[in-house]
Amino acid sequence: MNPAGFREQARRAWAIAKKDIRIYYVKGPVLIFGIFMPVFLFLAFLMGSRQLPLAFLVSGLVGMALFFTATAVSPAIFPWEGQAKTLERLASCPITIEAIVFGDMIASTLFGIGITLITVIIGLALGLTLLHGIMVLAAILLAAFCFSAIGMLLAVPPTNTPSNIMMLSSLIKFPLVFISGIFIPLEQMPPWGLALAAFSPLTYFTDLVRYAFTDGNYFPVIVDISALIIFTAVFTAVTMYLHKKTMPRRL
Amino acid sequence: MHGEEATGNYWVYDRRLRPGVQTLIPDTITVTGLTKTFGATIAVDHISFAVKEGEIFGFLGPNGAGKTTTTRMLTGVIPADTGTAVILGHDIRREPVLAKQGFGVVPETSNAYTDLSGWQNLMLMGELYGLPKGLAIERASDLLTTLGLFGRKDQKVLAYSKGMKQRLILAMALLHNPGLLFLDEPTSGLDVQSTQMILDLLRELNRGGTTIFLTTHNMEEANRLCHRVGIIRSGKMVALDAPEKLKAAIDRYHRIEVSFDREIPGDALTRLPGVVRADRTGDKWQITGEDRDSLIRSLVAFSQQQGAVIVTLNTLAPSLDDAFLRLTQGASP
């Protein structure tokens, strides 16, 4: 066994993920928030936009559910653990900062996938047909990882006050939802809106979900998948690099 | 996930299974020119020292002297600005994982996960140190039994007392049977029972070959436990020696307290060879001289000449407290 090797560090990252799930995710309020938040946003929009087809709205619901759940808890884990000094415990253990971040991302990914699958089931229960089941599962997996990386990226500022991070997180997350073709179809967006949407990974995920439910999409599937892969790789690399830089200032 | 390679055998779980390992390591900790600044404040200023294998090394200093900063650099929690720290043969900055695999850390404040049970905390440590599950369960059971926590193992740490938390932290640090243990004020604020339990375990571990780096304010603890102590003041190492040598080195003069069964003239005492001064304190005399051995011999000869019986005779060596206060005089609180 080489403790510094990739395989061993991946095992230790999984230990971090299990710890996160136990401590931060399997909690009543977190689970309830994870489901209610996107459902209420969806219902609010459903009331005000009756002319939009259900498939479009459900796709948006799936997009929001994954985005909000995968980024709900992860930004606050480092500040919480910094405050409780448990981060110092992890820092003195034989695990790299990259593996800790990766473990947090795994937990966040699994939580996001779990809640999002419920919203897919809601869509099916409302009478929609899933035309591309494998595609939607692959898209959820890929996007969950991408959004988890965004969640960890939001945790980069080295503060141990969770409320500071949650405020920053909301400031970034909500505008992102509005420019990602969830409430306004990409086809109806002005050119500047489309330009903005292109910079949001949520745009490509929602487009893929829409394709899975309706067989219709704005970008070609290959573009959606490629964009999600690129966003995931870039966000993961950047969040790991930045956490490595800022971690000593947090401890 | 990074470029470290396991070039040494320092991360084996049970050092007793690899008897050859110990001979490879002359010093367990080698610190050279370690420096850390926070803004304009120099917290640790080019300190250098070494801790030998099998040693209990006490790291002492007043508040704000740089003890905790040094310990955090040695354990890889924060990086040093300059200088190197080689722990168990691995540079803590270049090979942090391999270095950390070989040691355990007991911080001053408990940092177990309070939302997990004691057992879950230990299993987490087992996974983070790459222990096979069976070995982790066996070690965790043994340690919890030794530390009197087995009956409470499934309770959340939130419900533990301070002493229980500290014992759990010790168990977490020892789970992978490390060759080196860092402890920061391990008995601070604990009851007598927990303190005694921890100190006994530290002695036992040291007898088994574990090197111990102990940061403490408790001079008596350091005096009784440590083979050598280092004293840091304003970020600089001001003394490094065995406690007895440090005590002896701080004072050129030695004091002896003696009492006789009858009245003795003070001026006769001051005229004795080797005596610098003689002070009466109650029914005793405090004799000061440069050499303890010749003082005792003079007093014995003097009592025989005077036909007096020595009732008590005590050597008053400076305590480690004295040494500490002398060496840290002028340090900011």
Contacts between the chains, C-beta under 8 A, distances in Angstrom:
chain1	res1	chain2	res2	distance
A	1	B	6	7.8
A	1	B	11	7.9
A	1	B	130	5.9
A	2	B	5	6.9
A	2	B	6	4.2
A	3	B	6	6.7
A	3	B	11	5.5
A	3	B	97	5.3
A	3	B	98	6.4
A	3	B	101	4.5
A	3	B	129	7.9
A	3	B	130	5.7
A	4	B	1	7.8
A	4	B	2	6.5
A	4	B	4	3.4
A	4	B	5	6.9
A	4	B	6	6.6
A	4	B	95	7.2
A	4	B	97	4.0
A	4	B	98	5.8
A	5	B	6	7.6
A	6	B	1	5.7
A	8	B	130	5.6
A	9	B	1	4.3
A	9	B	97	7.7
A	10	B	1	7.8
A	11	B	127	7.2
A	11	B	130	6.9
A	12	B	127	6.5
A	12	B	128	5.4
A	12	B	130	6.9
A	14	B	127	7.8
A	15	B	124	6.1
A	15	B	127	3.5
A	15	B	128	5.6
A	16	B	128	7.9
A	18	B	124	7.9
A	18	B	127	7.9
A	19	B	113	7.0
A	19	B	116	7.4
A	19	B	124	5.5
A	22	B	115	7.6
A	22	B	116	6.6
A	22	B	120	7.2
A	23	B	113	6.2
A	23	B	115	4.7
A	23	B	116	6.6
A	84	B	111	7.1
A	84	B	113	7.9
A	84	B	114	7.3
A	85	B	107	7.2
A	85	B	109	5.9
A	85	B	111	4.1
A	86	B	111	5.2
A	86	B	112	7.6
A	86	B	113	5.7
A	88	B	72	8.0
A	88	B	77	5.7
A	88	B	107	6.6
A	88	B	111	5.8
A	89	B	105	7.8
A	89	B	107	7.5
A	89	B	111	4.3
A	89	B	112	7.5
A	89	B	172	8.0
A	90	B	128	7.6
A	91	B	76	7.0
A	91	B	77	4.6
A	92	B	75	4.6
A	92	B	76	6.4
A	92	B	77	5.5
A	92	B	100	6.4
A	92	B	105	4.4
A	92	B	107	7.9
A	93	B	100	6.2
A	93	B	125	7.4
A	93	B	128	4.5
A	93	B	129	7.0
A	94	B	11	7.6
A	94	B	96	7.8
A	94	B	97	4.6
A	94	B	98	7.5
A	94	B	100	4.0
A	94	B	101	4.1
A	94	B	128	7.0
A	94	B	129	6.3
A	94	B	130	7.6
A	95	B	97	7.2
A	95	B	128	5.6
A	96	B	1	5.0
A	96	B	2	5.6
A	96	B	96	7.7
A	96	B	97	6.3
A	98	B	1	4.7
A	98	B	2	7.1
A	99	B	1	5.5
A	102	B	1	7.7
A	248	B	78	5.0
A	248	B	79	5.7
A	251	B	72	7.5
A	251	B	77	5.5
A	251	B	78	5.8
